[in-house]
Amino acid sequence: MSLNFPLLLVIAVFVCGLLALLDLLFLAPRRRAAINSYQGSVSQADMVVVEKLNKEPLLVEYGKSFFPVLFIVLVLRSFLVEPFQIPSGSMKPTLDVGDFILVNKFSYGIRLPVIDKKVIEVGDPQRGDVMVFRYPSDPNVNYIKRVVGLPGDQIRYTADKRLFVNGESIAEQLVGSEPGTLGSAELYKEKLGVAEHLIRKEMSRYRASPDRSWTVPAGHYFMMGDNRDNSNDSRYWDDPSIPKDLLGMVPDKNIVGKAFAVWMSWPEPKLSHLPNFSRVGLIK
């Protein structure tokens, strides 16, 4: 069972805030009244007694201590920047397994946490953006792919692994064979919109059916991984519960944010393999 971290964070902030408010309105005045009553009944107050009377309940103390920290984390994570770790190689060579990335949460609009309802329009995904979204068949799972098709676009992927958008071939230039693959995998420089990035193709592998095409409906996006032959993306999603015309499409409501930077890499999280910062930089 996957944990709904945003929901847990909201609940934690609410509980800690409620404890802090309870103390402010009821418990703290009672403590002050008890101290005043004690000091008025003796000629010389015992400071040990005063400290005991003024001591906050343990639960309230923890709640007040954690509330500001959790509140700041909630605001940052929900409306500004959220960290993610890349679990697979579907975005190679742009992103690798174990990369820790930062995702801009307001690029595509301000959304309320947990319910993910957009309350403020800011901008829309652009072709070529690297975007994190909730997998349409299981919204508890986050995916990261590149935006290839915008609402209204006609997308075609051919048998020779060429991408067409609205009838025009997307420009790509061979960079060379991927190191260590003995020529079985090649890297290409591709330009989608204003984004210029590398993609990876396996020359002896063919996953997509020849000359498949899709029409992107309004309010939806067509996504592909940069590792073109090793990516579970819009070309391959199959879910009988989703209408045929929406199959493979990511609805706007599933958008999490725009990935913009790698801040650390840790492919094998163990003491013998420490994190490194060789891949730190902006995501193209």
N, C-alpha and C positions, 0 to 999 in steps of 0.2 A: 504494500500500500504506500503510495507516494504522499508525502506531507505537503500540505498547502501552507508554505512558509508565510506568504503575505497575510493570510487569515490569522495564523498564529501570532504574527507580529502585531496586527491590529488589536487582537484580543489582549495581548500582553500590555500594550500601551493603554488600552481602556481600563484594565484592572489596576495598573499602577497609578494611572491618573485618578481613578475613583478612590483609591486609598489615600492619595495625597489630598484630594478634595475633602474626604471624610475627616481627615486629621485637621485640616484648615478650619472647617466649619464647626466641628463638634468636639473632637478629642483634645486639640490644643487649648481651646477655651476652658475645658474641664480641668486640664492640668494646671493652667494658670490660676484658676479659682481655688484649686486644692492648695497650691503653694501660698497664695495670699491668705487663705484661711489658717494654714499652719503657722505662717510667720506672724499673724495677728494674735495667735493664742499662746505664744511663748516669747520670753524676753530676749532670748538669743537663739536664732534659728540654727539648727544643725545642718550644715551644708550637705552631708551625706543623705539626709532625709529629703532635702530640697532636690538633689540630683535624682533620687529615686522617684519622687513625685513628678519630675519633669521628663522622665525617660519615656520615649516613644515606644509603643508596642513593636515587637520585632518585625511583624508583617508590614506595618506602616513604614517603619524605617527602611526596609528593603524596597518597598513600593516607591517611596519618595526618592530613593537613591537611583533606582533604575529608570524612573519615568523620563527624565530629560534625555538620557542616552538613547533609550528606545524610541522616543519621539523624534529625535534628530535622525536616527537610522531610518525610521518610517518615512519621513519627509524626503530624505536623500534618495532612498531606494524606490519610492513610489513616483516621484515627480522629477528627479534630476538624473541620477546615474545608478545603474544596477550592474553588479559584477556577475559574470558567468564563466564557466569552464567548458572548453571544447572537448566533447567525449569521443568524437570519431574523426576520421580523415576525409569526410565528405567535402570539406572546403579547402583541401590541399590544392595548390601550394600557398594560398592566401593565409589560411589558418591551419595549424597542426594540432594533433592530439595533445592535450595537456595545456594548451594556451589558455591563459586567463585574460578575459576581455572585459571591456567596459562598454555598456550600452546606454546611449542617450535616450531617456524616457520621455522627453518633451518634443523631440524632432517632429513626431507625427501627431501631436496633440496631447493635451493634459488629460489623463484618465484617472478615475477614482480607483484606489486600491481595492482588491478582492472582487468587486463587481465589474471592474475594467470598463466602466462607461466613460466615453469621451465627453468632457464637459467644456473644454476650450479647444477650438480649432487652431492649430499652429502651422502645419504643413502636411504634405502627402508624400508617400514613398516615391522615389525617383528611380528610373531604370538604371541599374548598376549598383544601387545601394546594397550593402550587406545588412540583412534584417533578421532580428530574432522575433519569432512568433510562436504561438501555441498551435501544435499539430492539430489540424481540423478533426481527425478521427479520435484524438485523445487530448483534450485541452490541458490536461495536467502535465503534458510533456512539452518542453520547449525545443524548437528546432532553430537552426540558423542556416540560411541560404542567401543567394543573391537574387535581387528583384530583376526578373527578365521581362515579364509582361505586365503592363498597366491596364486598367479598365478600358475595354474596347479594342485592345491589341489582338492581332492575329499572330499566333506563334506556330512555327513549323520547325521540326527537327528531323533532318534527313538521314538516310542510310549511311552516308559518308561523314556523319557527325558534324554537320554544319547547321548553324542556328540562323533562322530567318525571323525577322519581326516586321509585320505588315508588308510582307513580300520582299523586303530588302535583306540581303545577306549581311550578318554582323561581321565587321572587319576583324580579321585575326591574322597574326603573323607568327610563323614558326620561330621559336627561340632556340630550340635544340632538344636533344634527348635528355630526359631526367637523369641526373647522376645516379649510378648504381642500378639502372634498369636494363642496361645493355641494349638500349634502343627500343624496348617494348613499350615504353611510355614517353610521350613527348609533351613539351611545354609550349604553349602558344600565348602570345600577347593579344588580348581581346579588348575591344572598346565598346562598352554599353553606355549610351548617353555620354556623360562627361567622364565616366569612370574607366580608367585604363588599368587592367589587371592581368594576372597570369591565370590560365586555366590548364588543366592536365587531362590528357587523353591517352587511353590504353589502346594501342594500335591493333591488337588482336582480339579485342573484346567488344561485343555488340549487344547491348541490353535493350535498347529501344527498338520498337518495330519500325521498319522503313517508312520514312515520310509521314510521320504522325503530325497532326496539326490540332490546335486548340484555339478557341475564342474566349478571351477573358471577359467575364461578365462585369457589370457595374459593381463597384464596391469590393472588388476582389483583385488578387495579384497572383501571377504565375512565377514560381520560384525554382531555381536550379542551383545545384552545388557546383563549385569551380572544379571539383574532381569529377568530371563529367560521366565517367563510367563506373564510379563508386559512390553514388549519391542517391539516397532515397528521397526524391523530390517530386515536384508536380507531374513529372512525366510518368510516374509509376504508382502513385497512390490509388488504391482501389478499396472502396468502402460502399457496400450495398445500401447503407443507411443514408448516404449522401446523394442528392439528385444528380443525374448523369451530366447535366450542363454545368454543375458546380464541382464535379469531381476533379481533384488535383489543384483546386484554387484555394487561396488563403483569404478568408473574409477580413475586412478591415477591423472587425471587433476582436480578432485574434492577434493583432499586432502588439508586440511588447516594446520594441524600440529599434533604433539604428545603432549597430555596432560600429565603434569609431576608433578603438585603440586596443592594442595588446600591452598589458602591463607586467606580465610574468608568464613563464612557462615552467610546467612541472609535469612532464609526461608520466613519470613513475613516482607517485607520492610515498616515498620511503626514505629512511635516514641515509641509506647508501646512495640515493640519487637526490641531491638537493635541487631546489628550484634554481632556474637561471634567468637571466635578463637579456639574453642575446637577441631575442625576437621582439623586444620592446619597440613600439612605434605605432604610427597611425595605420589604420586599415584602409587599403585602396579598393 
